[in-house]
Amino acid sequence: MPPDTRIYAVGDIHGRADLLREAHDLIRADMARAPVGRTVVIYLGDYVDRGLESRQVIDLLLDEPLEGVERIHLKGNHEQFMLLFLDDQGVGGNWLSNGGNATLYSYGVGMGEASSMEERMTAAQATLREAVPQRHLAFLRDLRLSHREGDYIFVHAGVKPGRLLEEQVEEDLLWIRDEFLHCDRDLGGIVVHGHSIAAEPEIRANRIGIDTGAFASGVLTVLVLEGTGRGFLQTE
């Protein structure tokens, strides 16, 4: 890390506003224990879906942000799913089967009683468009795809091996798995990512994965980087 700088990278939240509040408390306590000149908090995406408080997670990030820090919000594949559904109800079935039903619930949107699934999806899309506040849409549309600090690259899912960061495409940054996870090559920096769930943080020579399945496990992981050191904060 650059001198006098500390980074906190927050893994996939997935509608667990309770865990996000707890993680913020852990970060505040850690900041108070050993202050530094510059603090950056990087959220790795997947704020919505699966857990029941997607709307509340975004409200918390907007209304109760950590103070005295630089905040960077990255985009996850589930934010991409939600935005796609708002434009194209045809992706609804796939989105709902991947946790989008929980996001609809958090915004007070039901599936209705129309006879066909297409009609129900169309109705749900229209209702969600009305239910999502404009500031939530602005938040979702302004999410970044990547961030670099020192020797580290922060993305949601990973990177395509063999490509420079500026050459990466959104689909890989949000969705890639095996080709990235099983790669032992130099990736241009140590990649900090979520997206692929593991019981414990995964530390490899070229990557650090911190998605510990918070929506189901109750364990939201925060990676702490300072100087050449690494540590973790976790909810319980």
C-alpha positions in Angstrom: 0.0 0.0 0.0 1.1 3.6 -0.4 2.6 5.2 2.7 0.3 6.1 5.6 -2.7 4.5 3.9 -5.0 1.7 5.0 -7.5 -0.1 2.8 -10.6 -2.0 4.0 -12.2 -4.2 1.3 -15.7 -5.4 2.1 -16.9 -8.6 0.6 -20.3 -9.5 -0.9 -23.1 -8.2 1.3 -26.2 -9.6 -0.5 -29.0 -8.0 1.4 -27.6 -8.4 4.9 -27.9 -4.8 6.2 -27.4 -6.2 9.8 -24.0 -7.6 8.9 -23.0 -4.4 7.0 -23.7 -2.4 10.2 -21.6 -4.8 12.2 -18.8 -4.6 9.6 -18.9 -0.8 9.8 -18.6 -1.0 13.6 -15.6 -3.3 13.2 -14.0 -0.9 10.8 -14.6 2.1 13.0 -13.1 0.3 16.0 -10.0 -0.6 13.9 -9.6 2.9 12.6 -9.8 4.3 16.2 -7.3 1.7 17.4 -4.6 2.8 15.0 -5.3 6.0 13.0 -3.6 6.6 9.7 -3.4 9.6 7.3 -5.6 8.1 4.6 -8.3 5.4 4.8 -10.1 3.9 1.9 -13.1 1.6 2.1 -13.8 -0.5 -1.1 -17.0 -2.4 -1.4 -16.7 -5.3 -3.9 -20.3 -5.3 -5.1 -23.3 -7.6 -4.8 -25.2 -5.4 -2.4 -28.6 -6.8 -3.5 -30.3 -10.2 -3.9 -30.4 -13.4 -1.7 -30.7 -11.6 1.7 -34.0 -9.9 2.6 -32.7 -6.3 3.0 -31.3 -5.2 -0.4 -33.1 -1.9 -0.2 -31.9 -1.3 3.3 -28.3 -2.1 2.3 -28.3 0.7 -0.3 -30.1 3.1 2.1 -27.4 2.4 4.7 -24.6 3.0 2.3 -26.2 6.3 1.2 -27.5 7.5 4.6 -25.1 6.1 7.1 -21.7 6.0 5.4 -18.5 5.6 7.2 -17.1 9.0 7.9 -13.6 10.3 7.4 -12.8 7.8 4.7 -12.7 7.6 0.9 -15.5 5.3 -0.2 -15.4 3.3 -3.4 -18.4 1.2 -4.5 -17.8 -1.5 -7.2 -20.4 -3.2 -9.3 -21.3 -6.8 -8.9 -23.1 -9.2 -11.3 -26.2 -8.9 -9.1 -26.4 -5.2 -9.6 -26.1 -5.8 -13.3 -28.9 -8.4 -13.1 -31.2 -5.9 -11.3 -30.5 -3.1 -13.8 -31.1 -5.5 -16.7 -34.5 -6.5 -15.3 -35.6 -2.9 -15.0 -35.0 -2.7 -18.8 -35.9 -6.2 -19.9 -38.4 -8.4 -18.1 -37.1 -11.3 -20.2 -34.2 -11.8 -17.8 -36.6 -12.0 -14.8 -36.7 -15.8 -14.5 -33.0 -16.0 -14.3 -32.7 -13.1 -12.0 -35.3 -14.4 -9.6 -33.7 -17.8 -9.5 -30.4 -16.2 -8.5 -31.9 -14.3 -5.5 -33.7 -11.4 -7.2 -37.0 -12.5 -5.5 -35.4 -11.3 -2.2 -34.7 -7.9 -3.8 -38.3 -7.6 -5.0 -39.5 -8.4 -1.5 -37.2 -5.7 0.0 -38.9 -3.1 -2.3 -42.4 -4.3 -1.5 -42.9 -5.8 -4.9 -44.9 -9.0 -5.3 -45.3 -11.3 -8.4 -49.1 -10.7 -8.7 -51.7 -13.3 -9.8 -51.6 -13.0 -13.6 -52.1 -16.3 -15.4 -48.8 -16.4 -17.3 -45.3 -16.0 -16.0 -44.6 -13.3 -18.7 -47.5 -11.2 -17.5 -46.4 -11.6 -13.9 -42.8 -10.6 -14.8 -44.1 -7.6 -16.7 -46.2 -6.5 -13.8 -43.3 -7.0 -11.3 -41.0 -5.0 -13.6 -43.4 -2.1 -13.8 -44.0 -2.1 -10.0 -40.2 -2.3 -9.3 -39.6 0.7 -11.6 -42.0 2.7 -9.5 -40.6 1.4 -6.2 -36.9 2.0 -6.6 -36.0 5.5 -5.6 -34.1 7.6 -8.1 -31.2 7.9 -5.8 -30.9 4.1 -5.7 -30.9 4.0 -9.5 -28.2 6.7 -9.5 -26.1 4.6 -7.0 -26.5 1.5 -9.1 -25.6 3.2 -12.4 -22.6 5.0 -11.0 -20.9 1.9 -9.6 -17.3 1.4 -10.7 -15.9 -1.8 -12.3 -12.4 -1.8 -10.8 -10.0 0.1 -8.6 -6.2 -0.1 -8.1 -4.2 0.8 -5.0 -0.5 0.1 -4.7 0.1 -3.5 -5.7 -3.6 -4.5 -5.5 -6.4 -4.6 -8.0 -10.0 -4.6 -6.7 -12.8 -6.1 -8.8 -16.0 -8.0 -8.1 -15.4 -11.4 -9.7 -11.8 -11.4 -11.1 -9.9 -10.6 -14.2 -9.3 -12.3 -17.5 -5.7 -13.6 -17.4 -3.4 -12.1 -20.0 -5.2 -8.8 -20.3 -4.2 -5.5 -18.8 -6.7 -4.0 -16.4 -7.6 -1.3 -18.9 -8.4 -4.0 -21.5 -10.7 -6.0 -19.3 -14.4 -6.2 -20.3 -17.3 -5.8 -17.9 -18.6 -9.4 -18.4 -15.3 -10.9 -17.1 -15.0 -8.4 -14.2 -18.5 -9.3 -13.0 -18.8 -13.0 -13.8 -15.5 -14.8 -14.4 -14.7 -17.8 -12.3 -12.7 -20.9 -13.2 -10.3 -19.4 -15.7 -9.4 -16.8 -13.1 -9.6 -18.8 -9.9 -7.3 -21.6 -11.3 -4.8 -19.3 -12.8 -1.4 -19.1 -11.1 0.1 -16.5 -13.5 1.0 -12.9 -12.7 -2.2 -10.9 -13.1 -0.6 -7.5 -13.1 -1.2 -7.1 -9.3 -2.8 -9.0 -6.5 -6.5 -9.2 -7.3 -8.9 -8.7 -4.4 -12.3 -10.1 -5.3 -15.6 -11.5 -4.1 -18.2 -13.5 -6.2 -16.9 -17.0 -5.5 -17.9 -18.3 -2.1 -15.5 -20.0 0.2 -15.7 -20.9 3.9 -12.6 -18.8 4.7 -10.8 -16.0 2.8 -8.7 -17.5 0.0 -5.1 -16.2 -0.1 -3.1 -17.1 -3.2 0.0 -15.6 -4.7 -2.0 -13.6 -7.2 -5.4 -13.1 -5.6 -7.3 -12.8 -2.4 -11.0 -13.9 -2.3 -13.2 -12.6 0.5 -16.7 -13.8 -0.4 -17.6 -15.9 2.7 -21.3 -16.3 1.8 -22.5 -13.7 4.2 -26.2 -14.0 3.2 -26.2 -17.6 4.5 -23.2 -17.9 6.8 -23.6 -14.7 8.7 -19.9 -14.1 8.1 -19.1 -10.9 6.2 -15.4 -10.5 5.6 -13.4 -7.3 5.5 -9.8 -7.5 4.2 -7.4 -4.9 5.8 -4.3 -3.8 3.9 -1.6 -1.5 5.2 2.0 -1.3 4.2 3.0 -4.9 3.4 0.6 -6.3 6.0 -2.7 -8.0 5.7 -5.5 -8.8 8.1 -9.2 -9.6 8.3 -12.2 -8.4 10.2 -15.3 -10.7 10.2 -18.8 -10.5 11.6 -20.0 -13.3 13.8 
